[in-house]
């Protein structure tokens, strides 16, 4: 991309691929945020997804409940 001559076919193709990838990632991010808002509400969704359990604690408190889902 940076080494290709300005206005060249290679530079235009690389720019198009970059634009497509960025657009795809924006759609994925938007979908994840929408799912987060549906599951956890818009107000506390970010807090829930960014909360980290303390070291040594299990990932799930009720394994039997998890296994039934």
Predicted model as a PDB file, atoms N, CA, C, CB and O in Angstrom, pLDDT in the B-factor column:
MODEL        1                                                                  
ATOM      1  N   UNK A   1       0.836  -1.187   0.000  1.00 65.00           N  
ATOM      2  CA  UNK A   1       0.000   0.000   0.000  1.00 65.00           C  
ATOM      3  C   UNK A   1       0.877   1.246   0.000  1.00 65.00           C  
ATOM      4  CB  UNK A   1      -0.949   0.001   1.214  1.00 65.00           C  
ATOM      5  O   UNK A   1       0.721   2.107  -0.866  1.00 65.00           O  
ATOM      6  N   UNK A   2       1.774   1.353   0.933  1.00 74.00           N  
ATOM      7  CA  UNK A   2       2.602   2.558   1.030  1.00 74.00           C  
ATOM      8  C   UNK A   2       3.642   2.639  -0.069  1.00 74.00           C  
ATOM      9  CB  UNK A   2       3.287   2.608   2.370  1.00 74.00           C  
ATOM     10  O   UNK A   2       4.010   3.740  -0.479  1.00 74.00           O  
ATOM     11  N   UNK A   3       4.130   1.500  -0.560  1.00 80.00           N  
ATOM     12  CA  UNK A   3       5.183   1.505  -1.578  1.00 80.00           C  
ATOM     13  C   UNK A   3       4.641   1.616  -3.001  1.00 80.00           C  
ATOM     14  CB  UNK A   3       6.014   0.253  -1.456  1.00 80.00           C  
ATOM     15  O   UNK A   3       5.396   1.911  -3.927  1.00 80.00           O  
ATOM     16  N   UNK A   4       3.366   1.387  -3.181  1.00 81.00           N  
ATOM     17  CA  UNK A   4       2.793   1.436  -4.532  1.00 81.00           C  
ATOM     18  C   UNK A   4       2.732   2.882  -5.009  1.00 81.00           C  
ATOM     19  CB  UNK A   4       1.375   0.794  -4.560  1.00 81.00           C  
ATOM     20  O   UNK A   4       2.463   3.792  -4.225  1.00 81.00           O  
ATOM     21  N   UNK A   5       2.983   3.086  -6.292  1.00 85.00           N  
ATOM     22  CA  UNK A   5       2.934   4.454  -6.831  1.00 85.00           C  
ATOM     23  C   UNK A   5       1.530   5.050  -6.704  1.00 85.00           C  
ATOM     24  CB  UNK A   5       3.377   4.465  -8.307  1.00 85.00           C  
ATOM     25  O   UNK A   5       0.525   4.349  -6.828  1.00 85.00           O  
ATOM     26  N   UNK A   6       1.489   6.338  -6.459  1.00 88.00           N  
ATOM     27  CA  UNK A   6       0.216   7.036  -6.293  1.00 88.00           C  
ATOM     28  C   UNK A   6      -0.620   6.895  -7.562  1.00 88.00           C  
ATOM     29  CB  UNK A   6       0.447   8.531  -5.958  1.00 88.00           C  
ATOM     30  O   UNK A   6      -0.137   7.127  -8.670  1.00 88.00           O  
ATOM     31  N   UNK A   7      -1.889   6.509  -7.379  1.00 87.00           N  
ATOM     32  CA  UNK A   7      -2.810   6.356  -8.500  1.00 87.00           C  
ATOM     33  C   UNK A   7      -2.667   5.042  -9.246  1.00 87.00           C  
ATOM     34  CB  UNK A   7      -2.618   7.473  -9.451  1.00 87.00           C  
ATOM     35  O   UNK A   7      -3.354   4.832 -10.246  1.00 87.00           O  
ATOM     36  N   UNK A   8      -1.788   4.142  -8.787  1.00 92.00           N  
ATOM     37  CA  UNK A   8      -1.590   2.875  -9.483  1.00 92.00           C  
ATOM     38  C   UNK A   8      -2.737   1.915  -9.193  1.00 92.00           C  
ATOM     39  CB  UNK A   8      -0.254   2.242  -9.077  1.00 92.00           C  
ATOM     40  O   UNK A   8      -3.489   2.083  -8.233  1.00 92.00           O  
ATOM     41  N   UNK A   9      -2.848   0.904 -10.052  1.00 92.00           N  
ATOM     42  CA  UNK A   9      -3.879  -0.111  -9.888  1.00 92.00           C  
ATOM     43  C   UNK A   9      -3.703  -0.851  -8.562  1.00 92.00           C  
ATOM     44  CB  UNK A   9      -3.846  -1.101 -11.060  1.00 92.00           C  
ATOM     45  O   UNK A   9      -4.679  -1.127  -7.864  1.00 92.00           O  
ATOM     46  N   UNK A  10      -2.444  -1.172  -8.218  1.00 90.00           N  
ATOM     47  CA  UNK A  10      -2.166  -1.893  -6.969  1.00 90.00           C  
ATOM     48  C   UNK A  10      -2.592  -1.069  -5.755  1.00 90.00           C  
ATOM     49  CB  UNK A  10      -0.670  -2.241  -6.870  1.00 90.00           C  
ATOM     50  O   UNK A  10      -3.163  -1.603  -4.804  1.00 90.00           O  
ATOM     51  N   UNK A  11      -2.314   0.213  -5.794  1.00 91.00           N  
ATOM     52  CA  UNK A  11      -2.670   1.068  -4.667  1.00 91.00           C  
ATOM     53  C   UNK A  11      -4.186   1.170  -4.534  1.00 91.00           C  
ATOM     54  CB  UNK A  11      -2.051   2.468  -4.834  1.00 91.00           C  
ATOM     55  O   UNK A  11      -4.714   1.128  -3.423  1.00 91.00           O  
ATOM     56  N   UNK A  12      -4.886   1.301  -5.649  1.00 91.00           N  
ATOM     57  CA  UNK A  12      -6.348   1.372  -5.619  1.00 91.00           C  
ATOM     58  C   UNK A  12      -6.957   0.069  -5.117  1.00 91.00           C  
ATOM     59  CB  UNK A  12      -6.894   1.700  -7.010  1.00 91.00           C  
ATOM     60  O   UNK A  12      -7.909   0.097  -4.338  1.00 91.00           O  
ATOM     61  N   UNK A  13      -6.422  -1.072  -5.550  1.00 92.00           N  
ATOM     62  CA  UNK A  13      -6.921  -2.365  -5.084  1.00 92.00           C  
ATOM     63  C   UNK A  13      -6.680  -2.538  -3.585  1.00 92.00           C  
ATOM     64  CB  UNK A  13      -6.253  -3.507  -5.861  1.00 92.00           C  
ATOM     65  O   UNK A  13      -7.548  -3.022  -2.859  1.00 92.00           O  
ATOM     66  N   UNK A  14      -5.497  -2.140  -3.134  1.00 91.00           N  
ATOM     67  CA  UNK A  14      -5.184  -2.254  -1.713  1.00 91.00           C  
ATOM     68  C   UNK A  14      -6.108  -1.355  -0.894  1.00 91.00           C  
ATOM     69  CB  UNK A  14      -3.708  -1.891  -1.450  1.00 91.00           C  
ATOM     70  O   UNK A  14      -6.572  -1.747   0.177  1.00 91.00           O  
ATOM     71  N   UNK A  15      -6.371  -0.165  -1.393  1.00 91.00           N  
ATOM     72  CA  UNK A  15      -7.267   0.758  -0.682  1.00 91.00           C  
ATOM     73  C   UNK A  15      -8.688   0.187  -0.624  1.00 91.00           C  
ATOM     74  CB  UNK A  15      -7.276   2.150  -1.373  1.00 91.00           C  
ATOM     75  O   UNK A  15      -9.354   0.279   0.407  1.00 91.00           O  
ATOM     76  N   UNK A  16      -9.145  -0.397  -1.720  1.00 94.00           N  
ATOM     77  CA  UNK A  16     -10.481  -1.001  -1.738  1.00 94.00           C  
ATOM     78  C   UNK A  16     -10.584  -2.162  -0.755  1.00 94.00           C  
ATOM     79  CB  UNK A  16     -10.827  -1.483  -3.147  1.00 94.00           C  
ATOM     80  O   UNK A  16     -11.588  -2.296  -0.055  1.00 94.00           O  
ATOM     81  N   UNK A  17      -9.544  -3.008  -0.697  1.00 94.00           N  
ATOM     82  CA  UNK A  17      -9.541  -4.128   0.252  1.00 94.00           C  
ATOM     83  C   UNK A  17      -9.557  -3.611   1.690  1.00 94.00           C  
ATOM     84  CB  UNK A  17      -8.308  -5.032   0.022  1.00 94.00           C  
ATOM     85  O   UNK A  17     -10.256  -4.151   2.548  1.00 94.00           O  
ATOM     86  N   UNK A  18      -8.783  -2.568   1.939  1.00 93.00           N  
ATOM     87  CA  UNK A  18      -8.755  -1.983   3.277  1.00 93.00           C  
ATOM     88  C   UNK A  18     -10.118  -1.407   3.647  1.00 93.00           C  
ATOM     89  CB  UNK A  18      -7.680  -0.892   3.363  1.00 93.00           C  
ATOM     90  O   UNK A  18     -10.599  -1.612   4.762  1.00 93.00           O  
ATOM     91  N   UNK A  19     -10.734  -0.696   2.726  1.00 95.00           N  
ATOM     92  CA  UNK A  19     -12.065  -0.127   2.970  1.00 95.00           C  
ATOM     93  C   UNK A  19     -13.099  -1.222   3.241  1.00 95.00           C  
ATOM     94  CB  UNK A  19     -12.508   0.725   1.770  1.00 95.00           C  
ATOM     95  O   UNK A  19     -13.930  -1.082   4.138  1.00 95.00           O  
ATOM     96  N   UNK A  20     -13.049  -2.308   2.471  1.00 97.00           N  
ATOM     97  CA  UNK A  20     -13.977  -3.422   2.674  1.00 97.00           C  
ATOM     98  C   UNK A  20     -13.779  -4.062   4.042  1.00 97.00           C  
ATOM     99  CB  UNK A  20     -13.799  -4.471   1.576  1.00 97.00           C  
ATOM    100  O   UNK A  20     -14.752  -4.365   4.733  1.00 97.00           O  
ATOM    101  N   UNK A  21     -12.536  -4.268   4.434  1.00 97.00           N  
ATOM    102  CA  UNK A  21     -12.242  -4.881   5.737  1.00 97.00           C  
ATOM    103  C   UNK A  21     -12.711  -3.985   6.881  1.00 97.00           C  
ATOM    104  CB  UNK A  21     -10.734  -5.161   5.873  1.00 97.00           C  
ATOM    105  O   UNK A  21     -13.295  -4.469   7.850  1.00 97.00           O  
ATOM    106  N   UNK A  22     -12.460  -2.703   6.771  1.00 97.00           N  
ATOM    107  CA  UNK A  22     -12.888  -1.767   7.815  1.00 97.00           C  
ATOM    108  C   UNK A  22     -14.407  -1.728   7.912  1.00 97.00           C  
ATOM    109  CB  UNK A  22     -12.338  -0.356   7.538  1.00 97.00           C  
ATOM    110  O   UNK A  22     -14.956  -1.679   9.013  1.00 97.00           O  
ATOM    111  N   UNK A  23     -15.085  -1.750   6.784  1.00 97.00           N  
ATOM    112  CA  UNK A  23     -16.545  -1.758   6.769  1.00 97.00           C  
ATOM    113  C   UNK A  23     -17.086  -3.033   7.425  1.00 97.00           C  
ATOM    114  CB  UNK A  23     -17.067  -1.636   5.325  1.00 97.00           C  
ATOM    115  O   UNK A  23     -18.035  -2.983   8.207  1.00 97.00           O  
ATOM    116  N   UNK A  24     -16.477  -4.161   7.101  1.00 97.00           N  
ATOM    117  CA  UNK A  24     -16.897  -5.432   7.690  1.00 97.00           C  
ATOM    118  C   UNK A  24     -16.715  -5.413   9.201  1.00 97.00           C  
ATOM    119  CB  UNK A  24     -16.108  -6.595   7.078  1.00 97.00           C  
ATOM    120  O   UNK A  24     -17.604  -5.841   9.938  1.00 97.00           O  
ATOM    121  N   UNK A  25     -15.578  -4.924   9.667  1.00 97.00           N  
ATOM    122  CA  UNK A  25     -15.321  -4.883  11.109  1.00 97.00           C  
ATOM    123  C   UNK A  25     -16.278  -3.941  11.821  1.00 97.00           C  
ATOM    124  CB  UNK A  25     -13.883  -4.458  11.379  1.00 97.00           C  
ATOM    125  O   UNK A  25     -16.680  -4.212  12.952  1.00 97.00           O  
ATOM    126  N   UNK A  26     -16.648  -2.843  11.182  1.00 97.00           N  
ATOM    127  CA  UNK A  26     -17.624  -1.930  11.784  1.00 97.00           C  
ATOM    128  C   UNK A  26     -18.983  -2.617  11.932  1.00 97.00           C  
ATOM    129  CB  UNK A  26     -17.763  -0.647  10.931  1.00 97.00           C  
ATOM    130  O   UNK A  26     -19.663  -2.437  12.942  1.00 97.00           O  
ATOM    131  N   UNK A  27     -19.380  -3.407  10.921  1.00 97.00           N  
ATOM    132  CA  UNK A  27     -20.649  -4.138  10.999  1.00 97.00           C  
ATOM    133  C   UNK A  27     -20.618  -5.171  12.121  1.00 97.00           C  
ATOM    134  CB  UNK A  27     -20.954  -4.826   9.660  1.00 97.00           C  
ATOM    135  O   UNK A  27     -21.592  -5.326  12.857  1.00 97.00           O  
ATOM    136  N   UNK A  28     -19.501  -5.871  12.247  1.00 96.00           N  
ATOM    137  CA  UNK A  28     -19.371  -6.866  13.317  1.00 96.00           C  
ATOM    138  C   UNK A  28     -19.437  -6.178  14.674  1.00 96.00           C  
ATOM    139  CB  UNK A  28     -18.046  -7.659  13.178  1.00 96.00           C  
ATOM    140  O   UNK A  28     -20.157  -6.636  15.561  1.00 96.00           O  
ATOM    141  N   UNK A  29     -18.702  -5.095  14.847  1.00 92.00           N  
ATOM    142  CA  UNK A  29     -18.738  -4.347  16.112  1.00 92.00           C  
ATOM    143  C   UNK A  29     -20.152  -3.890  16.433  1.00 92.00           C  
ATOM    144  CB  UNK A  29     -17.796  -3.133  16.050  1.00 92.00           C  
ATOM    145  O   UNK A  29     -20.606  -4.007  17.571  1.00 92.00           O  
ATOM    146  N   UNK A  30     -20.840  -3.376  15.440  1.00 94.00           N  
ATOM    147  CA  UNK A  30     -22.202  -2.899  15.635  1.00 94.00           C  
ATOM    148  C   UNK A  30     -23.125  -4.045  16.058  1.00 94.00           C  
ATOM    149  CB  UNK A  30     -22.723  -2.241  14.352  1.00 94.00           C  
ATOM    150  O   UNK A  30     -23.986  -3.866  16.919  1.00 94.00           O  
ATOM    151  N   UNK A  31     -22.944  -5.206  15.457  1.00 94.00           N  
ATOM    152  CA  UNK A  31     -23.758  -6.369  15.814  1.00 94.00           C  
ATOM    153  C   UNK A  31     -23.490  -6.805  17.251  1.00 94.00           C  
ATOM    154  CB  UNK A  31     -23.482  -7.531  14.852  1.00 94.00           C  
ATOM    155  O   UNK A  31     -24.421  -7.129  17.989  1.00 94.00           O  
ATOM    156  N   UNK A  32     -22.226  -6.813  17.645  1.00 88.00           N  
ATOM    157  CA  UNK A  32     -21.873  -7.192  19.018  1.00 88.00           C  
ATOM    158  C   UNK A  32     -22.490  -6.209  20.004  1.00 88.00           C  
ATOM    159  CB  UNK A  32     -20.335  -7.241  19.198  1.00 88.00           C  
ATOM    160  O   UNK A  32     -23.029  -6.623  21.031  1.00 88.00           O  
ATOM    161  N   UNK A  33     -22.420  -4.918  19.707  1.00 85.00           N  
ATOM    162  CA  UNK A  33     -23.003  -3.913  20.600  1.00 85.00           C  
ATOM    163  C   UNK A  33     -24.516  -4.078  20.694  1.00 85.00           C  
ATOM    164  CB  UNK A  33     -22.656  -2.498  20.114  1.00 85.00           C  
ATOM    165  O   UNK A  33     -25.090  -3.904  21.769  1.00 85.00           O  
ATOM    166  N   UNK A  34     -25.166  -4.411  19.584  1.00 89.00           N  
ATOM    167  CA  UNK A  34     -26.616  -4.607  19.600  1.00 89.00           C  
ATOM    168  C   UNK A  34     -26.982  -5.814  20.457  1.00 89.00           C  
ATOM    169  CB  UNK A  34     -27.156  -4.786  18.166  1.00 89.00           C  
ATOM    170  O   UNK A  34     -27.933  -5.758  21.236  1.00 89.00           O  
ATOM    171  N   UNK A  35     -26.234  -6.901  20.318  1.00 88.00           N  
ATOM    172  CA  UNK A  35     -26.485  -8.097  21.130  1.00 88.00           C  
ATOM    173  C   UNK A  35     -26.261  -7.771  22.602  1.00 88.00           C  
ATOM    174  CB  UNK A  35     -25.569  -9.274  20.687  1.00 88.00           C  
ATOM    175  O   UNK A  35     -27.050  -8.174  23.458  1.00 88.00           O  
ATOM    176  N   UNK A  36     -25.191  -7.046  22.896  1.00 83.00           N  
ATOM    177  CA  UNK A  36     -24.910  -6.641  24.271  1.00 83.00           C  
ATOM    178  C   UNK A  36     -26.071  -5.851  24.856  1.00 83.00           C  
ATOM    179  CB  UNK A  36     -23.628  -5.810  24.333  1.00 83.00           C  
ATOM    180  O   UNK A  36     -26.496  -6.105  25.983  1.00 83.00           O  
ATOM    181  N   UNK A  37     -26.580  -4.903  24.095  1.00 84.00           N  
ATOM    182  CA  UNK A  37     -27.684  -4.071  24.580  1.00 84.00           C  
ATOM    183  C   UNK A  37     -28.961  -4.878  24.803  1.00 84.00           C  
ATOM    184  CB  UNK A  37     -27.956  -2.943  23.597  1.00 84.00           C  
ATOM    185  O   UNK A  37     -29.713  -4.615  25.740  1.00 84.00           O  
ATOM    186  N   UNK A  38     -29.199  -5.861  23.936  1.00 86.00           N  
ATOM    187  CA  UNK A  38     -30.383  -6.704  24.092  1.00 86.00           C  
ATOM    188  C   UNK A  38     -30.262  -7.584  25.327  1.00 86.00           C  
ATOM    189  CB  UNK A  38     -30.595  -7.569  22.845  1.00 86.00           C  
ATOM    190  O   UNK A  38     -31.219  -7.729  26.089  1.00 86.00           O  
ATOM    191  N   UNK A  39     -29.097  -8.165  25.523  1.00 83.00           N  
ATOM    192  CA  UNK A  39     -28.903  -9.089  26.644  1.00 83.00           C  
ATOM    193  C   UNK A  39     -28.785  -8.390  27.995  1.00 83.00           C  
ATOM    194  CB  UNK A  39     -27.672  -9.915  26.408  1.00 83.00           C  
ATOM    195  O   UNK A  39     -29.325  -8.872  28.991  1.00 83.00           O  
ATOM    196  N   UNK A  40     -28.090  -7.266  28.036  1.00 79.00           N  
ATOM    197  CA  UNK A  40     -27.757  -6.661  29.317  1.00 79.00           C  
ATOM    198  C   UNK A  40     -28.298  -5.252  29.498  1.00 79.00           C  
ATOM    199  CB  UNK A  40     -26.287  -6.639  29.482  1.00 79.00           C  
ATOM    200  O   UNK A  40     -28.020  -4.629  30.523  1.00 79.00           O  
ATOM    201  N   UNK A  41     -29.045  -4.736  28.565  1.00 78.00           N  
ATOM    202  CA  UNK A  41     -29.569  -3.375  28.527  1.00 78.00           C  
ATOM    203  C   UNK A  41     -28.447  -2.389  28.194  1.00 78.00           C  
ATOM    204  CB  UNK A  41     -30.231  -3.009  29.875  1.00 78.00           C  
ATOM    205  O   UNK A  41     -27.280  -2.627  28.506  1.00 78.00           O  
ATOM    206  N   UNK A  42     -28.810  -1.315  27.575  1.00 71.00           N  
ATOM    207  CA  UNK A  42     -27.826  -0.329  27.119  1.00 71.00           C  
ATOM    208  C   UNK A  42     -27.095   0.322  28.288  1.00 71.00           C  
ATOM    209  CB  UNK A  42     -28.506   0.743  26.275  1.00 71.00           C  
ATOM    210  O   UNK A  42     -25.933   0.704  28.151  1.00 71.00           O  
ATOM    211  N   UNK A  43     -27.765   0.453  29.444  1.00 74.00           N  
ATOM    212  CA  UNK A  43     -27.157   1.160  30.568  1.00 74.00           C  
ATOM    213  C   UNK A  43     -26.000   0.383  31.197  1.00 74.00           C  
ATOM    214  CB  UNK A  43     -28.203   1.445  31.618  1.00 74.00           C  
ATOM    215  O   UNK A  43     -24.962   0.972  31.499  1.00 74.00           O  
ATOM    216  N   UNK A  44     -26.158  -0.919  31.397  1.00 77.00           N  
ATOM    217  CA  UNK A  44     -25.107  -1.644  32.097  1.00 77.00           C  
ATOM    218  C   UNK A  44     -24.419  -2.705  31.246  1.00 77.00           C  
ATOM    219  CB  UNK A  44     -25.675  -2.284  33.314  1.00 77.00           C  
ATOM    220  O   UNK A  44     -23.649  -3.506  31.774  1.00 77.00           O  
ATOM    221  N   UNK A  45     -24.676  -2.728  29.960  1.00 74.00           N  
ATOM    222  CA  UNK A  45     -24.056  -3.722  29.081  1.00 74.00           C  
ATOM    223  C   UNK A  45     -22.546  -3.649  29.067  1.00 74.00           C  
ATOM    224  CB  UNK A  45     -24.566  -3.559  27.689  1.00 74.00           C  
ATOM    225  O   UNK A  45     -21.866  -4.672  29.146  1.00 74.00           O  
ATOM    226  N   UNK A  46     -22.016  -2.433  28.966  1.00 73.00           N  
ATOM    227  CA  UNK A  46     -20.565  -2.270  28.937  1.00 73.00           C  
ATOM    228  C   UNK A  46     -19.940  -2.710  30.252  1.00 73.00           C  
ATOM    229  CB  UNK A  46     -20.196  -0.817  28.641  1.00 73.00           C  
ATOM    230  O   UNK A  46     -18.863  -3.306  30.255  1.00 73.00           O  
ATOM    231  N   UNK A  47     -20.594  -2.428  31.357  1.00 79.00           N  
ATOM    232  CA  UNK A  47     -20.070  -2.818  32.667  1.00 79.00           C  
ATOM    233  C   UNK A  47     -20.031  -4.339  32.776  1.00 79.00           C  
ATOM    234  CB  UNK A  47     -20.930  -2.214  33.807  1.00 79.00           C  
ATOM    235  O   UNK A  47     -19.045  -4.905  33.249  1.00 79.00           O  
ATOM    236  N   UNK A  48     -21.091  -4.994  32.343  1.00 76.00           N  
ATOM    237  CA  UNK A  48     -21.164  -6.459  32.430  1.00 76.00           C  
ATOM    238  C   UNK A  48     -20.067  -7.094  31.581  1.00 76.00           C  
ATOM    239  CB  UNK A  48     -22.555  -6.967  31.976  1.00 76.00           C  
ATOM    240  O   UNK A  48     -19.393  -8.017  32.038  1.00 76.00           O  
ATOM    241  N   UNK A  49     -19.881  -6.617  30.359  1.00 74.00           N  
ATOM    242  CA  UNK A  49     -18.896  -7.234  29.474  1.00 74.00           C  
ATOM    243  C   UNK A  49     -17.460  -6.917  29.867  1.00 74.00           C  
ATOM    244  CB  UNK A  49     -19.135  -6.789  28.059  1.00 74.00           C  
ATOM    245  O   UNK A  49     -16.546  -7.655  29.499  1.00 74.00           O  
ATOM    246  N   UNK A  50     -17.246  -5.848  30.598  1.00 76.00           N  
ATOM    247  CA  UNK A  50     -15.887  -5.483  31.001  1.00 76.00           C  
ATOM    248  C   UNK A  50     -15.538  -5.948  32.414  1.00 76.00           C  
ATOM    249  CB  UNK A  50     -15.713  -3.988  30.908  1.00 76.00           C  
ATOM    250  O   UNK A  50     -14.422  -5.726  32.884  1.00 76.00           O  
ATOM    251  N   UNK A  51     -16.481  -6.585  33.082  1.00 80.00           N  
ATOM    252  CA  UNK A  51     -16.231  -7.077  34.433  1.00 80.00           C  
ATOM    253  C   UNK A  51     -15.385  -8.348  34.366  1.00 80.00           C  
ATOM    254  CB  UNK A  51     -17.567  -7.346  35.179  1.00 80.00           C  
ATOM    255  O   UNK A  51     -15.668  -9.260  33.589  1.00 80.00           O  
ATOM    256  N   UNK A  52     -14.357  -8.387  35.183  1.00 81.00           N  
ATOM    257  CA  UNK A  52     -13.455  -9.537  35.214  1.00 81.00           C  
ATOM    258  C   UNK A  52     -13.570 -10.198  36.578  1.00 81.00           C  
ATOM    259  CB  UNK A  52     -11.979  -9.114  34.919  1.00 81.00           C  
ATOM    260  O   UNK A  52     -13.534  -9.529  37.611  1.00 81.00           O  
ATOM    261  N   UNK A  53     -13.709 -11.516  36.569  1.00 82.00           N  
ATOM    262  CA  UNK A  53     -13.784 -12.246  37.840  1.00 82.00           C  
ATOM    263  C   UNK A  53     -12.395 -12.291  38.469  1.00 82.00           C  
ATOM    264  CB  UNK A  53     -14.342 -13.691  37.629  1.00 82.00           C  
ATOM    265  O   UNK A  53     -11.391 -12.345  37.759  1.00 82.00           O  
ATOM    266  N   UNK A  54     -12.336 -12.268  39.801  1.00 84.00           N  
ATOM    267  CA  UNK A  54     -11.041 -12.322  40.480  1.00 84.00           C  
ATOM    268  C   UNK A  54     -10.287 -13.616  40.165  1.00 84.00           C  
ATOM    269  CB  UNK A  54     -11.235 -12.190  41.989  1.00 84.00           C  
ATOM    270  O   UNK A  54     -10.900 -14.641  39.867  1.00 84.00           O  
ATOM    271  N   UNK A  55      -8.989 -13.563  40.230  1.00 88.00           N  
ATOM    272  CA  UNK A  55      -8.150 -14.742  39.984  1.00 88.00           C  
ATOM    273  C   UNK A  55      -8.510 -15.844  40.966  1.00 88.00           C  
ATOM    274  CB  UNK A  55      -6.646 -14.387  40.099  1.00 88.00           C  
ATOM    275  O   UNK A  55      -8.717 -15.590  42.152  1.00 88.00           O  
ATOM    276  N   UNK A  56      -8.582 -17.059  40.466  1.00 88.00           N  
ATOM    277  CA  UNK A  56      -8.881 -18.205  41.310  1.00 88.00           C  
ATOM    278  C   UNK A  56     -10.365 -18.520  41.433  1.00 88.00           C  
ATOM    279  CB  UNK A  56      -8.322 -17.977  42.660  1.00 88.00           C  
ATOM    280  O   UNK A  56     -10.725 -19.594  41.915  1.00 88.00           O  
ATOM    281  N   UNK A  57     -11.228 -17.611  41.008  1.00 85.00           N  
ATOM    282  CA  UNK A  57     -12.676 -17.843  41.068  1.00 85.00           C  
ATOM    283  C   UNK A  57     -13.100 -18.603  39.819  1.00 85.00           C  
ATOM    284  CB  UNK A  57     -13.466 -16.495  41.195  1.00 85.00           C  
ATOM    285  O   UNK A  57     -12.540 -18.375  38.746  1.00 85.00           O  
ATOM    286  N   UNK A  58     -14.082 -19.504  39.932  1.00 80.00           N  
ATOM    287  CA  UNK A  58     -14.563 -20.219  38.744  1.00 80.00           C  
ATOM    288  C   UNK A  58     -15.287 -19.258  37.797  1.00 80.00           C  
ATOM    289  CB  UNK A  58     -15.505 -21.380  39.153  1.00 80.00           C  
ATOM    290  O   UNK A  58     -15.786 -18.211  38.209  1.00 80.00           O  
ATOM    291  N   UNK A  59     -15.329 -19.636  36.545  1.00 78.00           N  
ATOM    292  CA  UNK A  59     -16.017 -18.816  35.547  1.00 78.00           C  
ATOM    293  C   UNK A  59     -17.528 -18.849  35.732  1.00 78.00           C  
ATOM    294  CB  UNK A  59     -15.661 -19.286  34.144  1.00 78.00           C  
ATOM    295  O   UNK A  59     -18.232 -17.906  35.369  1.00 78.00           O  
ATOM    296  N   UNK A  60     -18.012 -19.936  36.297  1.00 79.00           N  
ATOM    297  CA  UNK A  60     -19.451 -20.114  36.492  1.00 79.00           C  
ATOM    298  C   UNK A  60     -19.690 -20.487  37.946  1.00 79.00           C  
ATOM    299  CB  UNK A  60     -20.032 -21.206  35.528  1.00 79.00           C  
ATOM    300  O   UNK A  60     -18.988 -21.337  38.494  1.00 79.00           O  
ATOM    301  N   UNK A  61     -20.686 -19.852  38.579  1.00 79.00           N  
ATOM    302  CA  UNK A  61     -20.994 -20.156  39.977  1.00 79.00           C  
ATOM    303  C   UNK A  61     -21.864 -21.402  40.110  1.00 79.00           C  
ATOM    304  CB  UNK A  61     -21.690 -18.970  40.628  1.00 79.00           C  
ATOM    305  O   UNK A  61     -21.697 -22.170  41.058  1.00 79.00           O  
ATOM    306  N   UNK A  62     -22.774 -21.611  39.193  1.00 82.00           N  
ATOM    307  CA  UNK A  62     -23.698 -22.736  39.266  1.00 82.00           C  
ATOM    308  C   UNK A  62     -23.554 -23.623  38.037  1.00 82.00           C  
ATOM    309  CB  UNK A  62     -25.145 -22.238  39.400  1.00 82.00           C  
ATOM    310  O   UNK A  62     -24.263 -23.453  37.045  1.00 82.00           O  
ATOM    311  N   UNK A  63     -22.630 -24.568  38.116  1.00 81.00           N  
ATOM    312  CA  UNK A  63     -22.374 -25.446  36.981  1.00 81.00           C  
ATOM    313  C   UNK A  63     -23.577 -26.278  36.590  1.00 81.00           C  
ATOM    314  CB  UNK A  63     -21.229 -26.348  37.286  1.00 81.00           C  
ATOM    315  O   UNK A  63     -23.807 -26.505  35.403  1.00 81.00           O  
ATOM    316  N   UNK A  64     -24.347 -26.738  37.562  1.00 83.00           N  
ATOM    317  CA  UNK A  64     -25.526 -27.540  37.253  1.00 83.00           C  
ATOM    318  C   UNK A  64     -26.525 -26.742  36.437  1.00 83.00           C  
ATOM    319  CB  UNK A  64     -26.179 -28.047  38.534  1.00 83.00           C  
ATOM    320  O   UNK A  64     -27.133 -27.266  35.504  1.00 83.00           O  
ATOM    321  N   UNK A  65     -26.695 -25.489  36.783  1.00 81.00           N  
ATOM    322  CA  UNK A  65     -27.597 -24.614  36.034  1.00 81.00           C  
ATOM    323  C   UNK A  65     -27.074 -24.422  34.608  1.00 81.00           C  
ATOM    324  CB  UNK A  65     -27.749 -23.242  36.747  1.00 81.00           C  
ATOM    325  O   UNK A  65     -27.844 -24.465  33.649  1.00 81.00           O  
ATOM    326  N   UNK A  66     -25.785 -24.213  34.475  1.00 74.00           N  
ATOM    327  CA  UNK A  66     -25.187 -24.025  33.151  1.00 74.00           C  
ATOM    328  C   UNK A  66     -25.363 -25.263  32.282  1.00 74.00           C  
ATOM    329  CB  UNK A  66     -23.701 -23.687  33.281  1.00 74.00           C  
ATOM    330  O   UNK A  66     -25.666 -25.157  31.094  1.00 74.00           O  
ATOM    331  N   UNK A  67     -25.175 -26.428  32.873  1.00 79.00           N  
ATOM    332  CA  UNK A  67     -25.268 -27.675  32.119  1.00 79.00           C  
ATOM    333  C   UNK A  67     -26.673 -27.941  31.602  1.00 79.00           C  
ATOM    334  CB  UNK A  67     -24.821 -28.827  32.975  1.00 79.00           C  
ATOM    335  O   UNK A  67     -26.835 -28.642  30.604  1.00 79.00           O  
ATOM    336  N   UNK A  68     -27.694 -27.393  32.262  1.00 77.00           N  
ATOM    337  CA  UNK A  68     -29.068 -27.625  31.820  1.00 77.00           C  
ATOM    338  C   UNK A  68     -29.462 -26.733  30.655  1.00 77.00           C  
ATOM    339  CB  UNK A  68     -30.022 -27.409  32.967  1.00 77.00           C  
ATOM    340  O   UNK A  68     -30.496 -26.967  30.029  1.00 77.00           O  
ATOM    341  N   UNK A  69     -28.668 -25.719  30.348  1.00 62.00           N  
ATOM    342  CA  UNK A  69     -29.024 -24.820  29.238  1.00 62.00           C  
ATOM    343  C   UNK A  69     -28.446 -25.263  27.945  1.00 62.00           C  
ATOM    344  CB  UNK A  69     -28.576 -23.428  29.517  1.00 62.00           C  
ATOM    345  O   UNK A  69     -28.655 -24.613  26.921  1.00 62.00           O  
TER     346      UNK A  69                                                      
ENDMDL                                                                          
END                                                                             
